Amino acid sequence: MTRSAARRASAVQVEKSLLPGQPVEGEAEDSLTSSPSASGVAWYWRLAMFLWGTSFAFLLLYEWLAGIIKAW
């Protein structure tokens, strides 16, 4: 049993509308400088991730050095 190809009811839309978070052309630079957080991540999440990452790195370094010292 074969199916026929789906056909479009209308032509393809040529113009794309702006996304909800996308600024208008005239205020593109103003919106970047007026935003408190340009990346969208709050400062406390950046701090939490920094603390988590550094503690993970130091614990990994500690385990690696402890393994080397025990091997002597």
N, C-alpha and C positions, 0 to 999 in steps of 0.2 A: 504494500500500500504506500503510495507516494503522496506527499503533500505539496501543494503549490506554494511558491514563494510569497511571503507577506508583502503587501503593497502599502505604500504610504498614502494616507488620505490627503495630505497637503504638502506643499513645498517645504524645503528645509529653511529654518529661520536664519537670516543672514546676520542681523545685529544681535549681539549678546547684551543682556542687561547687566548692570553693575551688581556685584555681590553685596550683601548687607553690610559687611564691615569695610568695604572698599571706599576710600574717600573720593570726593569729587575733585576734578583736575585742579581747580583754583586753590583748594585748601589742602593739598597733598603734603606740603612741607610743614605747614602749621600743625597738622594733626600729629605728626611724628614727634615734634618738640613739645607739644602740650600734653602728650600722653605720659602718665607717671611711670608706666612700665611698657617700654616699646616691644619687648618680647612676649608680653602677656603673662609672665610668671611673676608672682609676688616675691618681694625681697626675702620674706621668711622661708619660702620654699627653696630659694637659692641658697640661703644660709643652711637649711637643714640638709640639702643635698651635698653642700660643701663639707659639712661636718661628717656626714655619713661616708662620703668618699675618702676623706683624709683618714678617718679612723679605720676604714677597711684597708687602706694602703699601709698604714703603720702596723696594724695587726698582722698583715701578710709579711711585711718586712721583719717583724719580730719573730714570727714562726720560722722564716727562712734562716735568719741569723742564729736562732736557737738550735736549729737542725745542724747547721755548720759547726757550731761550737760543740755540740754533743758528739759529732762525728770524730773530733780530735781525740 
